[in-house]
Amino acid sequence: QVQLVESGGGLVQPGVSLRLSCVASGRVSGIYGMSWYRQTPGNEREFIASIVGGGTTNYADSVKGRFSISRNRAMDRAYLQMNDLKPDDTAVYYCSFSLGTRGRLWGQGTQVTVSS
């Protein structure tokens, strides 16, 4: 079973940047799109950003202008560049690959904590 592995999380001060990475543990075909979500305790998982097809991106209003999603040329890695981080960005961040009708792959999450 192919899994997604996120990395790049950590404890940072407000205003700094982090770059999250996501890679599949094996070969995955038919990836329709790649997305990032985040979740805080007691809350539902929240959509953050996605990239599909030829490179069309979509962002949640809460991160628009600060976060940027990208992928590598081989389309087996996804990235989330997070700038000007705020305490409200503190969450566990999850990567997800959409496989269309075959469902979706999820990573185990990486913790991002923004605190002074």
C-alpha positions as CSV (number, residue, x, y, z in Angstrom):
1,Q,0.0,0.0,0.0
2,V,1.5,3.3,-1.1
3,Q,1.6,5.9,1.5
4,L,2.3,9.7,1.5
5,V,5.0,11.1,3.8
6,E,5.0,14.7,4.8
7,S,8.0,16.5,6.2
8,G,9.1,20.1,7.0
9,G,6.9,20.9,10.0
10,G,8.2,22.4,13.2
11,L,8.0,25.1,15.8
12,V,8.5,28.6,14.4
13,Q,7.9,32.2,15.4
14,P,5.2,34.3,13.8
15,G,6.2,35.9,10.5
16,V,8.7,33.3,9.4
17,S,8.4,30.8,6.6
18,L,8.2,27.0,6.3
19,R,8.2,24.7,3.3
20,L,6.3,21.4,3.7
21,S,7.1,18.4,1.4
22,C,5.1,15.4,0.5
23,V,6.3,12.3,-1.3
24,A,4.8,8.9,-2.1
25,S,6.5,5.9,-0.7
26,G,6.1,4.1,-4.0
27,R,5.0,4.6,-7.6
28,V,1.5,6.1,-8.0
29,S,-0.2,6.4,-11.3
30,G,-3.2,8.4,-12.3
31,I,-2.8,11.3,-9.9
32,Y,-5.5,13.7,-10.6
33,G,-4.5,16.4,-8.2
34,M,-2.5,17.1,-5.0
35,S,-3.8,18.9,-2.0
36,W,-2.9,20.1,1.5
37,Y,-5.3,20.1,4.4
38,R,-4.8,21.0,8.1
39,Q,-6.5,20.1,11.3
40,T,-6.6,21.3,14.9
41,P,-7.8,19.4,17.9
42,G,-11.6,19.1,18.0
43,N,-12.1,20.5,14.5
44,E,-12.7,19.0,11.1
45,R,-9.9,18.7,8.6
46,E,-9.7,22.0,6.6
47,F,-8.8,22.4,2.9
48,I,-5.8,24.6,2.4
49,A,-4.6,24.4,-1.2
50,S,-4.8,22.2,-4.3
51,I,-3.1,21.8,-7.6
52,V,-4.6,19.9,-10.5
53,G,-4.3,19.2,-14.2
54,G,-2.0,21.6,-16.0
55,G,-1.2,23.4,-12.8
56,T,-4.4,25.1,-11.8
57,T,-4.2,26.1,-8.1
58,N,-6.9,26.8,-5.6
59,Y,-6.5,28.2,-2.0
60,A,-8.5,28.7,1.1
61,D,-9.2,32.4,1.8
62,S,-7.3,32.1,5.1
63,V,-4.0,31.4,3.4
64,K,-4.4,33.1,0.0
65,G,-1.4,35.3,-0.7
66,R,0.7,33.7,2.0
67,F,0.8,30.0,1.0
68,S,1.8,28.5,-2.3
69,I,1.3,24.9,-3.5
70,S,3.6,23.3,-6.1
71,R,4.7,19.9,-7.4
72,N,7.7,18.5,-9.1
73,R,8.0,17.7,-12.8
74,A,7.6,14.0,-12.2
75,M,4.3,14.8,-10.3
76,D,5.2,12.5,-7.4
77,R,6.0,15.2,-4.9
78,A,4.0,18.1,-3.6
79,Y,5.1,21.2,-1.7
80,L,3.5,23.9,0.4
81,Q,5.4,27.1,0.8
82,M,4.1,28.9,3.9
83,N,5.1,32.5,4.4
84,D,4.3,35.1,7.1
85,L,3.1,32.3,9.4
86,K,0.6,33.3,12.1
87,P,-0.4,31.5,15.4
88,D,-3.7,30.6,13.7
89,D,-1.8,28.5,11.2
90,T,-0.8,26.1,14.0
91,A,-2.2,22.7,13.1
92,V,-1.3,19.2,11.8
93,Y,-0.8,19.5,8.0
94,Y,-1.8,16.7,5.8
95,C,-0.9,16.0,2.2
96,S,-3.4,14.2,-0.1
97,F,-3.3,12.8,-3.7
98,S,-6.5,12.5,-5.5
99,L,-6.8,9.3,-7.7
100,G,-10.1,10.2,-9.2
101,T,-12.6,7.4,-8.9
102,R,-10.0,5.2,-7.2
103,G,-10.1,7.4,-4.1
104,R,-7.5,9.5,-2.3
105,L,-4.2,8.9,-0.6
106,W,-3.4,10.6,2.7
107,G,-0.2,11.2,4.7
108,Q,0.2,10.8,8.4
109,G,0.5,14.6,8.9
110,T,3.2,16.9,10.1
111,Q,2.9,19.3,13.0
112,V,3.3,23.1,12.4
113,T,3.4,25.2,15.5
114,V,3.6,29.0,15.3
115,S,4.3,30.6,18.6
116,S,6.4,33.4,20.1
